[in-house]
């Protein structure tokens, strides 16, 4: 996770954990992440697997939908939550 990572707080109006933006998804297996579109969190969960080229990942979630395929495309970002 040594890519272009910038400190950020998703929304200063709410007390949310800090996160770092990650552009290389390949080393994220086992990490808790948030999926962003624009300035909104659209999903979150634990990365189960990432393709060799780092363009697709499987996100394990809690709830009715247990897994989700996430593709790297314009406007979709990924942030790793930092646990204090």
Secondary structure, DSSP 8 states (H G I E B T S, - for coil): --SS--EE-S-TTS----EEE-S--GGGTT-EEEEEETTEEEEEEEEEEE-TTSSEEEEE-SSS--EEEEE--TTEEEEEE---
